[in-house]
Amino acid sequence: MPSLVGSEMCIRDRREIMRQIPNEKVIYFGDTARVPYGSKSKETVTRFSRQIVRFLQSKQVKAIVVACNTASAYALNDLEREIDIPIIGVVKPGAKVAAEVTRNGQVGVIATEGTISSNIYTTYIRQLRPEVQVTGKACPLFVPLVEEGLWQDPVTDEIAKRYLSSLIDTGIDTLILGCTHYPLIRSTVAKVMGDHVTLVNPAYETARELKELLMEKGLFNPVPPQLGTNKYEFFVSDGAEKFVHFANSIIKYGILGAKVIQIEDYCCLLYTSDAADDLLCVDLYGRRIIKKKNTTNWNVDTIVIAQLIPSIYEVSVTLLSNTEAQQKKYHYTYTT
């Protein structure tokens, strides 16, 4: 299998992955056309995430990192059961560290509205330490401030004070930076919260967990690539020049360019049968089934995909039994 690791979303996490697994080739995709995800619904974030995973699979990656807290909270469980390659998010590693380092059992989480409303950090932390109290605070303005490069700016200082004052009052001693943009204003957050509060950046633990996962699965590449090999590829859904400028200001790697792709073309449709819990993933772009679950005794007979209008597909799938004269038929209308 090619030495490829796919990374969805945040360039900051990408830098840590580069450091932890320097011999791997990494494919990066940033959904620059549709961010931020934090204010979007679970259904929308899951649909976007499936498209991105489908794109990364088309690059034959051997593992995927969902380097976005909102996508990890909303979509990761679905993605894990839909694909056959290892996939990890950033929430569990961050929750694990916070549960380990808190001294007084009071943990805060700052994140997007979507991540906070999902209560995903609370769930994971309490699985490890049920007695820990978790307080969440949505900080939606932090993302645009970071995107504008206002990392150390009076405006950011003032917004941080307003957002974080309620967390200070709770007496937390540990604070999770629960959005992959937030480590870029770590110094501002630290100044407001004080030295007694430990800041947890899930990116570091996620990169470590990825390395351990690759080693456990026998996928880790200990050998440096051949001289002249392009180890890193960057793809975005819009604004490639702006992305390159922003990325180079963070990772100091010298990114020369990024390619814009039409991510909406990478549609993936999930079918579930009420009776047998059959699961099919149909690739609308490639017009083929990319995964079957609980259908090992069935072969695909026909797939008919009709594009009614640019964003709506009508899909019919027929399966034939290997063991007896039976058919299963699925019919669905899907909006991209």
Secondary structure, DSSP 8 states (H G I E B T S, - for coil): ---EEEEEE-HHHHHHHHHH-TTSEEEEEE-TTT---TTS-HHHHHHHHHHHHHHHHHTT-SEEEEE-HHHHHHHHHHHHHH-SS-EE-SHHHHHHHHHHH-SSSEEEEEE-HHHHHHTHHHHHHHHH-TT-EEEEEE-TTHHHHHHTT-SS-HHHHHHHHHHHHHHHHHT-SEEEE-STTGGGGHHHHHHHH-TTSEEE-HHHHHHHHHHHHHHHTT----S---TT---EEEEESS-HHHHHHHHHHHH-S-----EE--GGGS-EEEEE-TTT--EEEEETTTTEEEEEES-TTEEEEEEEEEEEETTEEEEEEEEEESSSS-EEEEEEEEE-
